[in-house]
Amino acid sequence: MNAQIYVNDNSTVSDVFTTAVGNDADAGTAAAPYATINFAISQAIGGETIYIDNGSYKRRVIVDKSLTLRGRRSDRPRRNRSCRNR
């Protein structure tokens, strides 16, 4: 299964994947995205894709399974010191 999971912060400014602000109590869809990347990762099954919309995400991200994370500018990969693979 290669499901799509969506994440958005508390703003829809410059968003390209979602149409609503995020809430971890939502379904993780484009219309009802999760609010945090780590929660989306915890809900994902290996092999799924998480779409992360434009915004501010201030927590350390821990990826502990095989996933694809795509951001608004996925054509420009960046490494952030606060991101870590396990």
C-alpha positions as CSV (number, residue, x, y, z in Angstrom):
1,M,0.0,0.0,0.0
2,N,1.4,3.4,-0.9
3,A,-1.0,5.8,0.8
4,Q,-0.6,9.5,0.9
5,I,-0.5,11.4,4.2
6,Y,-0.6,15.2,4.5
7,V,0.8,17.6,7.1
8,N,0.1,21.3,7.5
9,D,0.9,23.8,10.3
10,N,-1.6,26.4,11.5
11,S,-1.6,28.4,8.3
12,T,-2.6,27.9,4.7
13,V,-0.4,30.7,3.2
14,S,1.5,29.4,0.2
15,D,0.3,25.9,0.7
16,V,0.3,23.6,-2.4
17,F,-0.8,20.2,-1.0
18,T,-3.5,20.9,1.6
19,T,-6.6,23.1,1.9
20,A,-6.9,23.4,5.7
21,V,-4.8,23.9,8.7
22,G,-3.5,20.8,10.4
23,N,-4.7,19.0,13.5
24,D,-3.4,15.7,14.7
25,A,-6.9,14.6,15.5
26,D,-7.8,14.9,11.7
27,A,-7.5,12.1,9.2
28,G,-4.2,13.1,7.5
29,T,-5.8,13.9,4.1
30,A,-5.3,16.9,1.9
31,A,-8.6,18.3,3.2
32,A,-8.0,17.4,6.9
33,P,-4.2,17.2,7.3
34,Y,-2.2,16.3,10.4
35,A,-0.4,19.2,12.2
36,T,2.9,17.6,13.1
37,I,5.4,15.6,11.0
38,N,6.2,13.2,13.8
39,F,2.5,12.3,14.3
40,A,2.2,11.7,10.5
41,I,5.3,9.4,10.7
42,S,3.8,7.5,13.6
43,Q,0.6,6.9,11.6
44,A,2.4,5.9,8.4
45,I,3.1,2.4,7.2
46,G,6.5,1.8,5.6
47,G,6.6,2.8,2.0
48,E,4.0,5.6,2.3
49,T,4.5,9.2,1.2
50,I,4.0,12.1,3.6
51,Y,3.4,15.5,1.9
52,I,4.5,18.4,4.1
53,D,3.1,21.7,3.2
54,N,4.7,25.1,3.6
55,G,5.0,26.2,7.2
56,S,7.0,26.2,10.4
57,Y,7.7,22.9,12.1
58,K,9.9,23.3,15.2
59,R,10.3,19.8,16.5
60,R,13.0,17.3,15.8
61,V,11.9,14.9,13.2
62,I,12.7,11.2,13.7
63,V,12.1,8.9,10.8
64,D,12.2,5.3,12.0
65,K,10.8,3.5,9.0
66,S,11.1,3.6,5.2
67,L,9.0,6.6,4.0
68,T,9.1,9.3,1.4
69,L,8.8,12.9,2.8
70,R,7.9,15.5,0.2
71,G,7.8,19.2,0.8
72,R,6.7,22.1,-1.3
73,R,10.2,22.5,-2.8
74,S,11.0,18.8,-3.1
75,D,13.1,19.5,-6.2
76,R,15.6,21.3,-3.8
77,P,16.6,18.8,-1.1
78,R,17.9,20.3,2.1
79,R,19.4,18.8,5.2
80,N,18.4,20.3,8.4
81,R,20.5,19.6,11.5
82,S,17.4,19.0,13.5
83,C,16.3,16.1,11.2
84,R,17.7,12.6,12.1
85,N,17.3,9.2,10.6
86,R,17.2,6.2,12.9
